[in-house]
């Protein structure tokens, strides 16, 4: 397994702004949503499960929609 190092960004933390969840919270955790792809679309014998990393509000469990790929954000409007 290769050790992938995070790129070093030259950003002064003072020049950033806080990210607030829609419910006014600030603490989030990383989780996964799972998507299923048809075996015909992926060219395998079985359907494939695709994990997509997201961040969610630890207090409410709601996904921060901005962390989802734009193509599927609408599917998670009411979550």
HUBEL-V319777 format. One record per pair of residues at least 24 apart in sequence whose C-alpha atoms are under 8 Angstrom apart, sorted by sequence separation. I is the first residue (numbers start at 0). GAP is how many residues later the second one is. D is the distance in whole Angstrom. If there is no record, write none. Layout:
i gap d
I GAP D
I GAP D
This chain:
i gap d
29 24 6
30 24 6
29 25 4
30 25 7
28 26 6
29 26 6
27 27 6
28 27 6
27 28 5
28 28 7
27 29 5
28 29 6
26 30 6
27 30 5
25 31 8
26 31 6
24 32 7
26 32 8
24 34 8
20 36 7
21 42 8
20 43 7
